[in-house]
């Protein structure tokens, strides 16, 4: 990501838009994060960690779920 655009709330705006679509359909939302810096954004939007996946020396991947609303 271009650092000039970080910290401006663009990720939160995109997340809010996408989750509004998901909520309108009454569906849960799922994502996987390999960047610990993104976790607070996802948690603010209602995602909960489901554990951690790691193979060898690869970065850990955290699956996250947000129940249907």
C-alpha positions in Angstrom: 0.0 0.0 0.0 1.2 3.5 -0.7 2.1 5.1 2.6 0.7 8.4 1.4 -2.8 7.0 1.8 -2.4 5.2 5.1 -4.1 6.6 8.2 -6.7 8.5 6.2 -9.6 6.1 7.0 -9.9 4.7 3.4 -9.7 1.1 4.6 -12.5 1.8 7.1 -14.6 3.4 4.4 -14.2 0.4 2.1 -14.9 -2.0 5.0 -18.1 -0.1 5.9 -19.3 -0.2 2.3 -18.6 -3.9 1.8 -20.2 -4.9 5.2 -23.3 -2.9 4.4 -23.7 -5.0 1.3 -23.1 -8.2 3.3 -25.5 -7.1 6.0 -28.2 -6.3 3.4 -28.0 -10.0 2.4 -28.0 -11.2 5.9 -24.8 -13.0 5.4 -21.7 -13.5 7.6 -18.4 -12.1 6.5 -15.0 -13.9 6.5 -11.5 -12.7 5.9 -7.9 -13.8 6.5 -5.2 -11.4 7.7 -1.5 -11.9 7.7 -0.8 -8.3 8.8 -1.1 -7.7 12.6 -1.4 -4.0 11.9 -4.8 -4.6 10.3 -6.3 -6.5 13.2 -7.7 -3.5 15.1 -9.5 -2.3 11.9 -11.2 -5.7 11.5 -12.1 -6.0 15.2 -13.6 -2.5 15.1 -15.9 -3.7 12.4 -17.0 -6.8 14.4 -14.7 -9.5 13.2 -13.5 -12.1 15.7 -10.4 -14.2 15.5 -10.9 -17.9 14.8 -7.4 -19.0 15.5 -4.1 -18.9 13.6 -2.7 -20.8 10.7 1.0 -21.2 10.0 3.1 -23.5 7.9 6.8 -23.6 8.6 8.4 -20.2 8.6 5.6 -18.5 6.6 3.7 -15.6 8.2 0.8 -16.5 10.4 -2.6 -16.1 8.9 -5.5 -15.2 11.2 -9.0 -16.3 9.9 -11.7 -13.9 11.1 -15.5 -14.1 11.1 -18.2 -11.5 11.5 -21.6 -13.1 12.1 -24.6 -12.1 10.0 -26.4 -8.9 11.1 
